[in-house]
């Protein structure tokens, strides 16, 4: 597994040269959300597509 520092270095290396600090912040934010989502899946903290559809039906058709 890559370290956080390694992932950040790869991210910066792949951004265009004219990227601003806001671009870096945004990509770091997305990377963080992906990592947290992957960890949630490993821990079983997720819902199946069918479960989500059922919740949406309840919300949209009270």
C-alpha positions as CSV (number, residue, x, y, z in Angstrom):
1,X,0.0,0.0,0.0
2,X,1.3,3.4,-0.9
3,X,2.0,5.9,1.8
4,X,0.1,9.2,1.9
5,X,3.2,11.1,1.1
6,X,3.8,8.9,-2.0
7,X,0.2,9.4,-3.1
8,X,0.6,13.2,-2.7
9,X,3.8,13.2,-4.7
10,X,2.1,11.2,-7.5
11,X,-0.8,13.5,-7.5
12,X,1.3,16.6,-7.8
13,X,3.4,15.0,-10.5
14,X,0.3,14.3,-12.6
15,X,-1.2,17.8,-12.4
16,X,-0.7,20.2,-15.2
17,X,2.1,22.8,-14.7
18,X,-0.4,25.6,-14.6
19,X,-2.4,24.1,-11.7
20,X,-3.1,26.4,-8.8
21,X,-3.1,25.7,-5.1
22,X,-6.9,25.4,-5.3
23,X,-6.5,22.5,-7.8
24,X,-4.1,20.8,-5.4
25,X,-6.5,21.2,-2.5
26,X,-9.4,19.9,-4.6
27,X,-7.5,16.8,-5.8
28,X,-6.3,16.1,-2.2
29,X,-9.9,16.4,-1.0
30,X,-11.1,13.9,-3.6
31,X,-8.2,11.5,-2.8
32,X,-9.1,11.7,0.9
33,X,-12.8,10.9,0.2
34,X,-11.9,7.9,-2.0
35,X,-9.6,6.5,0.7
36,X,-12.3,7.0,3.4
37,X,-14.9,5.3,1.1
38,X,-12.6,2.4,0.5
39,X,-12.0,2.0,4.2
40,X,-15.7,2.1,4.9
41,X,-16.3,-0.7,2.4
42,X,-13.6,-2.8,4.1
43,X,-15.3,-2.2,7.4
44,X,-18.8,-3.1,6.0
45,X,-20.1,0.4,6.4
46,X,-22.0,0.6,3.1
47,X,-25.4,-0.1,1.6
48,X,-26.3,-2.2,-1.4
49,X,-27.8,-0.7,-4.4
50,X,-31.1,-2.3,-3.6
51,X,-31.1,-0.9,-0.1
52,X,-30.4,2.6,-1.5
53,X,-33.3,2.2,-4.0
54,X,-35.7,1.3,-1.2
55,X,-34.6,4.3,0.9
56,X,-35.1,6.6,-2.2
57,X,-38.6,5.1,-2.8
58,X,-39.6,6.0,0.8
59,X,-38.2,9.5,0.5
60,X,-39.7,10.2,-2.9
61,X,-43.1,8.5,-2.4
62,X,-44.1,9.3,1.2
